[in-house]
């Protein structure tokens, strides 16, 4: 009778070990797939400020600082509004005029040739920070304007949804 119990105990131990390893493998694959599928950089707000003016669809004013949305270009308002310029400006005004925004300044090129700060602008939408630069792209209100060097790749915003 003792040999039969050992056989059952070994089989049971093997089944338990196999189940444990299977569960562990599923957990590892799930964690790895979530981190590798997320191509968007993690949210990084370096500083915050109140938007006092929206100049156009890709430039805002915070205090006396002009902030240019990095990685995108919206239609021009001046001298004559291009198609979509007014819509882009109105969208940005709706989301951030008179509100606090978060900025992630481009570490590789923090200013453009006009002295404007180049940054991703984050807005609070229902308690979540949203990349406004990417949102303008997704809505067709802006086009990609990728000028190296830049730490940000706007093509990834469209791939990842962030």
C-alpha positions in Angstrom: 0.0 0.0 0.0 2.9 2.4 0.7 4.1 2.3 -3.0 0.6 3.2 -4.2 0.5 6.3 -2.0 3.9 7.4 -3.2 2.8 7.1 -6.8 -0.3 9.2 -6.1 1.7 11.8 -4.1 4.3 12.1 -6.9 1.5 12.5 -9.5 -0.3 15.0 -7.4 3.0 16.9 -6.8 3.7 16.9 -10.5 0.2 18.2 -11.4 0.4 20.9 -8.7 3.9 22.0 -10.0 2.7 22.0 -13.6 -0.3 24.1 -12.7 1.9 26.6 -10.8 4.3 26.9 -13.7 1.5 27.4 -16.1 0.0 30.1 -14.0 3.4 31.8 -13.6 4.0 31.7 -17.4 0.5 33.3 -18.0 1.3 36.1 -15.5 4.7 36.8 -17.1 3.4 36.8 -20.6 0.5 39.1 -19.6 2.8 41.6 -17.9 5.3 41.6 -20.7 2.7 42.0 -23.4 1.2 45.0 -21.6 4.5 46.8 -21.3 5.8 46.0 -24.8 2.5 46.9 -26.5 2.5 50.3 -24.9 4.7 52.2 -27.3 3.8 55.5 -25.8 6.2 57.0 -23.3 4.9 57.2 -19.8 3.2 60.4 -18.7 5.8 62.9 -17.6 4.6 66.3 -16.5 7.6 68.5 -15.6 5.6 71.5 -14.7 2.1 73.0 -14.7 0.7 76.4 -15.6 -2.5 78.3 -16.3 -3.2 79.0 -20.0 -3.9 82.7 -20.4 -4.2 82.8 -24.1 -4.5 80.5 -27.2 -2.7 82.1 -30.1 -3.7 79.3 -32.6 -4.1 75.5 -32.7 -0.5 74.8 -31.7 0.6 77.7 -29.6 -0.6 78.8 -26.2 0.6 81.3 -23.6 1.2 80.5 -20.0 2.0 83.7 -18.0 4.5 85.4 -20.4 5.8 82.1 -21.9 4.8 81.1 -25.4 4.5 77.3 -25.6 4.6 75.6 -29.0 3.0 72.1 -29.2 6.0 69.9 -30.2 5.6 67.4 -33.1 2.5 68.8 -34.7 1.5 71.6 -37.0 -2.0 73.1 -37.3 -3.3 75.3 -40.2 -2.2 78.9 -40.0 -4.6 81.7 -38.9 -2.7 84.6 -40.3 -2.7 86.4 -42.7 -5.8 84.5 -43.9 -7.1 81.5 -42.0 -6.3 78.3 -43.7 -9.0 75.6 -43.7 -9.2 74.0 -40.3 -7.3 76.8 -38.5 -10.3 78.2 -36.6 -11.5 74.8 -35.6 -8.1 73.8 -34.3 -7.8 77.0 -32.2 -11.4 76.6 -30.9 -10.7 73.0 -29.9 -7.5 74.0 -27.9 -9.4 77.0 -26.3 -12.2 74.6 -25.2 -9.8 72.2 -23.6 -7.3 74.5 -21.9 -8.0 78.3 -22.0 -8.2 79.5 -18.4 -7.2 76.0 -17.1 -4.1 74.4 -15.7 -2.2 72.3 -18.1 0.9 70.1 -17.7 4.0 70.4 -19.8 6.6 67.9 -20.8 9.3 70.1 -22.4 11.5 68.6 -25.1 14.8 67.8 -23.5 16.7 67.7 -26.8 15.3 71.0 -28.2 13.5 73.0 -25.6 13.0 76.2 -27.7 12.2 76.8 -31.4 13.8 79.5 -33.5 11.2 82.0 -32.2 12.0 81.3 -28.6 8.9 79.4 -27.9 9.0 76.5 -25.5 8.6 73.2 -27.3 6.5 70.8 -25.3 3.8 68.1 -25.1 0.8 69.9 -23.5 -1.3 67.7 -21.2 -4.9 68.6 -20.4 -7.1 67.2 -17.7 -10.1 65.5 -19.2 -12.5 63.9 -16.7 -9.6 63.3 -14.2 -7.1 61.9 -16.7 -4.2 63.7 -18.3 -4.5 63.7 -22.1 -1.7 64.5 -24.6 -3.3 67.4 -26.4 -0.7 67.3 -29.2 -1.7 63.7 -30.0 -5.4 64.4 -29.7 -5.2 67.2 -32.3 -3.5 64.6 -34.6 -6.2 62.0 -34.0 -9.0 64.4 -34.7 -7.4 65.6 -38.0 -6.9 69.1 -36.7 -3.1 68.9 -37.0 -0.4 67.2 -39.1 2.8 65.6 -37.9 5.7 68.0 -37.9 8.7 66.0 -36.7 11.9 68.1 -36.6 14.9 66.3 -35.1 16.5 66.5 -32.6 13.4 65.9 -30.4 12.9 63.4 -27.6 9.3 62.9 -28.9 8.2 60.9 -31.9 4.7 62.0 -32.9 4.3 58.9 -35.2 4.2 56.8 -32.1 1.3 58.8 -30.7 -0.8 57.6 -33.5 0.3 54.0 -33.2 -0.3 53.8 -29.5 -3.3 56.0 -29.0 -1.4 58.2 -26.5 
